[in-house]
Amino acid sequence: MYGEVGLAHFFYARSRFVTDLQQSIQEQLAELDSELDLVAMERPGNESLRIFIDHPGGVDLALCERVTKHLGGLLVDYSLEVSSPGPKYRRSSTSSENKESPQ
């Protein structure tokens, strides 16, 4: 019985850590560019962090490099990969300037 409680506490603490880390990254992205969005975050290993970002203007290598430099503090604890999930998974635009007008 104690093992189950300990295990539940471990997963709660890990989940809380991941949530706090995601929130911190999103706040740092907003400092860099208010339109940057953290789409997903993965931890493929204890010392690895993979983040997927999106931006209404698209994501290119230069933006990934800017984000990596801006999140440089994370490099102390993690190897960091910054990427885009690709156009298939882009967030939908709500801005009228990005909507196509019917022809």
One Martini backbone bead per residue (centre of mass of N, CA, C, O) as a GRO file, in nm:
protein
  103
    1MET     BB    1   0.057   0.063  -0.021
    2TYR     BB    2   0.298   0.261   0.001
    3GLY     BB    3   0.392   0.235  -0.293
    4GLU     BB    4   0.145   0.374  -0.423
    5VAL     BB    5   0.177   0.646  -0.287
    6GLY     BB    6   0.465   0.703  -0.381
    7LEU     BB    7   0.402   0.683  -0.683
    8ALA     BB    8   0.189   0.905  -0.695
    9HIS     BB    9   0.378   1.129  -0.594
   10PHE     BB   10   0.582   1.110  -0.822
   11PHE     BB   11   0.383   1.181  -1.054
   12TYR     BB   12   0.293   1.451  -0.941
   13ALA     BB   13   0.570   1.586  -0.926
   14ARG     BB   14   0.639   1.550  -1.226
   15SER     BB   15   0.392   1.696  -1.339
   16ARG     BB   16   0.448   1.966  -1.199
   17PHE     BB   17   0.724   2.016  -1.326
   18VAL     BB   18   0.632   2.019  -1.622
   19THR     BB   19   0.427   2.248  -1.594
   20ASP     BB   20   0.628   2.462  -1.492
   21LEU     BB   21   0.817   2.445  -1.735
   22GLN     BB   22   0.612   2.523  -1.953
   23GLN     BB   23   0.541   2.798  -1.834
   24SER     BB   24   0.824   2.917  -1.843
   25ILE     BB   25   0.864   2.892  -2.148
   26GLN     BB   26   0.621   3.061  -2.238
   27GLU     BB   27   0.716   3.321  -2.100
   28GLN     BB   28   0.985   3.343  -2.259
   29LEU     BB   29   0.855   3.355  -2.539
   30ALA     BB   30   0.691   3.618  -2.487
   31GLU     BB   31   0.942   3.797  -2.452
   32LEU     BB   32   1.041   3.757  -2.747
   33ASP     BB   33   0.733   3.676  -2.858
   34SER     BB   34   0.391   3.710  -2.836
   35GLU     BB   35   0.335   3.486  -3.085
   36LEU     BB   36   0.455   3.266  -2.942
   37ASP     BB   37   0.421   2.900  -2.926
   38LEU     BB   38   0.372   2.627  -2.720
   39VAL     BB   39   0.287   2.314  -2.833
   40ALA     BB   40   0.533   2.126  -2.723
   41MET     BB   41   0.673   1.879  -2.484
   42GLU     BB   42   0.975   1.688  -2.442
   43ARG     BB   43   1.131   1.401  -2.251
   44PRO     BB   44   1.351   1.168  -2.371
   45GLY     BB   45   1.523   1.257  -2.117
   46ASN     BB   46   1.668   1.379  -1.837
   47GLU     BB   47   1.868   1.579  -2.040
   48SER     BB   48   1.616   1.632  -2.231
   49LEU     BB   49   1.473   1.886  -2.462
   50ARG     BB   50   1.165   1.918  -2.650
   51ILE     BB   51   1.048   2.180  -2.863
   52PHE     BB   52   0.739   2.318  -2.993
   53ILE     BB   53   0.674   2.571  -3.228
   54ASP     BB   54   0.475   2.872  -3.300
   55HIS     BB   55   0.384   3.098  -3.579
   56PRO     BB   56   0.210   3.297  -3.790
   57GLY     BB   57   0.486   3.331  -3.980
   58GLY     BB   58   0.633   3.096  -3.894
   59VAL     BB   59   0.900   2.843  -3.899
   60ASP     BB   60   1.245   2.881  -3.877
   61LEU     BB   61   1.573   2.857  -3.819
   62ALA     BB   62   1.608   3.141  -3.700
   63LEU     BB   63   1.391   3.110  -3.479
   64CYS     BB   64   1.511   2.864  -3.339
   65GLU     BB   65   1.774   3.011  -3.263
   66ARG     BB   66   1.650   3.237  -3.093
   67VAL     BB   67   1.516   3.050  -2.887
   68THR     BB   68   1.766   2.902  -2.791
   69LYS     BB   69   1.910   3.156  -2.685
   70HIS     BB   70   1.680   3.249  -2.490
   71LEU     BB   71   1.694   2.941  -2.348
   72GLY     BB   72   1.992   2.907  -2.232
   73GLY     BB   73   1.937   2.827  -1.928
   74LEU     BB   74   1.860   2.522  -2.001
   75LEU     BB   75   2.158   2.422  -2.083
   76VAL     BB   76   2.248   2.338  -1.797
   77ASP     BB   77   2.026   2.076  -1.785
   78TYR     BB   78   1.996   2.063  -2.109
   79SER     BB   79   1.923   1.940  -2.403
   80LEU     BB   80   1.825   2.139  -2.689
   81GLU     BB   81   1.521   2.131  -2.884
   82VAL     BB   82   1.406   2.318  -3.170
   83SER     BB   83   1.074   2.315  -3.320
   84SER     BB   84   0.840   2.216  -3.564
   85PRO     BB   85   0.540   2.045  -3.646
   86GLY     BB   86   0.427   2.182  -3.883
   87PRO     BB   87   0.166   2.265  -4.097
   88LYS     BB   88  -0.043   2.048  -4.002
   89TYR     BB   89  -0.014   2.178  -3.679
   90ARG     BB   90  -0.115   2.445  -3.703
   91ARG     BB   91  -0.252   2.703  -3.589
   92SER     BB   92  -0.526   2.876  -3.594
   93SER     BB   93  -0.644   3.162  -3.728
   94THR     BB   94  -0.797   3.480  -3.596
   95SER     BB   95  -0.696   3.672  -3.795
   96SER     BB   96  -0.801   3.874  -4.055
   97GLU     BB   97  -0.521   3.897  -4.213
   98ASN     BB   98  -0.505   3.561  -4.253
   99LYS     BB   99  -0.753   3.562  -4.416
  100GLU     BB  100  -0.919   3.454  -4.679
  101SER     BB  101  -1.068   3.573  -4.954
  102PRO     BB  102  -1.318   3.541  -5.149
  103GLN     BB  103  -1.344   3.489  -5.526
   0.00000   0.00000   0.00000
